[in-house]
Amino acid sequence: MSLASNRSSRAAALVRRTAACGACLMLAATTVSAQSPAAWSAVGDFGVQSNPNGAWSYETHGRSGGYTLMGVKEADFCRGIRGFACWASASDDLPFIGINVAGNPFQFGTVVFAENVLMMHPNFVGGRPVVTWTAPAAGTYGFAGQFQTVDVFPTGVEVAVQVAGKVLMNEILLSRGATAPFDLKVKLDAGKKVRFWVDSHGDVNFDSTGLKVIVLPLD
């Protein structure tokens, strides 16, 4: 087995091992980073210090097209939720991308805030939250992870992974705890962006969706 395929298999295996925990979405992101310094974790690297944040950025994509960096950050109490840090497009508004910082899983309303997962929620007028990873150098990269509904009463969300407008993965999730795993190998030029987004496919009030992604260089 080549070094590239071994790295890809390791990332995919970590995702498969954690898929069994269902709605808790417990991904050992820090384990991946420890095994390979040249690895990126959407969960482990998340922070509200800056946007972009290293190779990651947090964006809004509107129906009219174009991507806008989220400019509002909350280190805690995002949307009035104690123990939740996030980026948002406007203060106390949707869409948002955030993470549980409470130190333990908790439920707020109908949403289960697990640990070690990014939380994404679209807005009422078609604004998608977008987690974006930008290639620091030309090469082939592996992307392993999954989307998962985290609302107790989901009514449908659309999730996708795309590069330069080309959709690499696209699914509709309709039930509680439904998952859309992915294990992709993508050749990228330096500066090319891979985007992971969530959109409403039902009642937007129940569209909270979890995301975990590990990125590994395969060259």
C-alpha angles and dihedrals in degrees: 000000000000123000089248095053090044091055092047092048091050093054093046092047091054090053092047092050091053096044090079092069091071116196094010090071093199106183120179092223095154090055091059092049091050092052095049123023089198093067134102129211122196088208101038094045096046117121142148097224095097143354115242091043106195108295091346129081133177117223147171120227115199129201090252090062133249132091125255125193113242107247105187118082131185121188089197140352093043109180088358093299114134111222095024123112121188155157116236138176092236136008112286090351143112143294102052140166116202151144139229109257096169094100093239138049116270141170125234115185106319096334125099110214103204124185123253097027135098115239118218130184129177123218134246098260101050103278111149124208108230128196107201130194119195120205109241092201139008114276147092118295135189121223117195126173145083148247119230136181111244101179117102091225107032118180098189140302132195116222130187148170117212142172122203091340094312112120111224096177132011129171142160116228115201110164138062111278093006113160137204107196123191136190109182136172114204132180110217140181117226110281095022114137132224112200131201115194144174127209133180120262098171135358106359091210089074100041103106107140133185125226132189124177134175118192122199130179109238102189 
